[in-house]
Amino acid sequence: MKAKGTVLAGFNVSNDYSFLDVAVTKTGIPLDFHKHVLDVNSYAAAKLGLEWGKAGLGTLSKQLGIKLEHHHTALSDAMACY
């Protein structure tokens, strides 16, 4: 399994997790992320002293000088989070 021993990270990762959970339930592929997640939104808010939920990925990317092309596409958003 490719996901074994990994951490699921993303911006507002609970949304991503819910999509993955539905997909693995339908396919029977085991999801090995249980309780191993990193919410970049929460982490960034805490580290930068921001109120949680007040800055989206686009705003944070601009603030931190991170290139974000094709916002709201999986690869672009994943790279910005990374």
Secondary structure, 3 states (H helix, E strand, C coil): CCCCCCCEEECCHHHHHHHHHHHHHHHCCCCCCCCCEEEHHHHHHHHHCCCCCCCCHHHHHHHHCCCCCCCCCHHHHHHHHC
